[in-house]
Every structure is written in structure tokens, then in C-alpha cells.
């Protein structure tokens, strides 16, 4: 039995279908659900963690039905949300101890000492969390999530807002948990992290799962070279046989080419004939970003970007 199983899992908000008949199996791996804002990622996680009831379909976590056996499901999982889940007025030890007691952990003090040591927080355990860096706060959240030894761990944007060093440290801990047999389900917008650390990724948009495989397999499936062109001024796509535009943003166009070495000079000539000034042309192999853009395409966010909320979240991480 897989740690996470869904069959035709569906959720509507009124007439809006947020998750559409999603069938998925995840077990003893790091799995990433990728998608643009409003694609259904958060709704999916909320259903699997029993915080939101599905409209139809079914799902189990650690063999327990998310609707009929919600209490048993919650005992087997931990969920670390994107927003900060620590109290900055308490010490790191007090935060972790609160979670241990809420979960009814036997010998909570010993278990807290253990998880704080795993997250390399022993030396700062009795300091107020307000003095912690963003990376330390995220590690403390992981420590809290581990106090009851969950079988499945859900992480929503686990490294958002952290610097490069802190992101690397968080991923060291996540990969170590996977090696110990834990199933880890994450959502992230960092494609490089999903490519490097995740065993499989799923790409979802408008509630529908469009792609599912190992990152290497998804990149290989594109089967083409990628040409990127940085331009000045107004962009117009020149017509070149065997070359297909799949994304354009921030004055950079990305093309799929059946034979990149042959297509690159042809594309350069086409730009010149179109009167478009090209700053650079580059040929490379596909990345997971390319797979994502090719699969999802240009998506419109259902609501405007909430800059105030974003800045508040980042301040809490500092």
C-alpha cells in the first residue's frame, strides 16, 4: 500500500473546479507538485491533510481514508505550511515542546531534545525564536513536524524566502528524512530544487494533472534542443521551420528545435530579416523550467499578486 493514494479526487468551489479527478500514488519518495498560482496545489494538500473535504473521489494517507478516518490520518502526517508556524515569543525548545504535548508524545522532553539535535538547533534551543534567522525558523518548523515521528510529511514552499545557504541546509535535512523511509510531498516554485532533489514531479494546471514522472524523464521526453534569444525592443516571432516558440518573458524568447545546431543560425538570420535586434542566442539542453513552461504555457493568475502579504511573509522569515 502506498503512503498516499488518490482516485479521481475532485474539489469544487461553487462552479470553479480547483482539482479535477486527480489520481496519484506517492510512496517513500520526495514528490513535488508543481503548478502556477491557482492551479490547485494548495487545495490538493489541504484535502490530503484533512483540512478540506473533497467534492468527490477518494484518497488515503498511510492506508486511512481522508474523509472517514480523518483522526487516524492526522496522527500519521505532519504539515508545514508556507506561512510561519512558530511563536517568536517562545524559545525554540518551548515551541517544539508545545507540539510534542499536543500530539501526546511519550517522554516529550527527550523527544524534543532529539529532533532539535537532528535539526542542528541544540545550541540555540533556549533562545527566543525572534532572534532566529529565517533558515533556523524553518528548521524549527521541521523539528516541530517531526516530534511525533510522522510517516508522511507535507511541505508547502519549504525554502521560500531563504538565502542559498539556508535552502541548501533545509534540503540536506529533507533528503535525510527520505533516506530514513519517510514520504515527503512538497509544493515549490523553485524548479532547480525540484529537478535536483525530487524523485518525481507532477505538473498541475487548472486542477488537472498534465505530466507526472522523474525530472530526468520529463526533460528527455521533450526530445528537442532549446534555443534562448535575448532581444531588445518589440518582439515578433520569425517563422523558422523546425523551430517552435514555447515561452516569452522579460525580453527572452525560448524555442524548441529539432536540431539546435542547424536551427540556431537560421533563427539568427530570421531575426535580422525581421529587423529585431538580438543581444544573445544560446543553445542548451532542456531544463525542468522548460518542461514546466512547455506543459503549462502562459497562465493568467486568477487574482492579483498580493504584494503586502508576500512582504509580510518574508519579514517573518528573517
Secondary structure, DSSP 8 states (H G I E B T S, - for coil): --SEEEEEEEEEETTEEEEEEEEEEE-SSEEEEE--TTSSHHHHHHHHTTSS--SEEEEEETTEETTTTHHHHHHHEEEE-SS--S-TTSBHHHHHHHHHHHTT-TTHHHHHHHHHHHTT-GGGTTSBGGGS-HHHHHHHHHHHHHTT--SEEEEESTTTT--HHHHHHHHHHHHHHHHTT-EEEEE-S-HHHHHHH-SEEEEEETTEEEEEE-HHHHHHHH-SEEEEEEEESS------TTEEEEEEETTEEEEEESSHHHHHHHHHHHHHHTT-EEEEEEEE---HHHHHHHHH-S---SS---HHHHHHHHHHH-
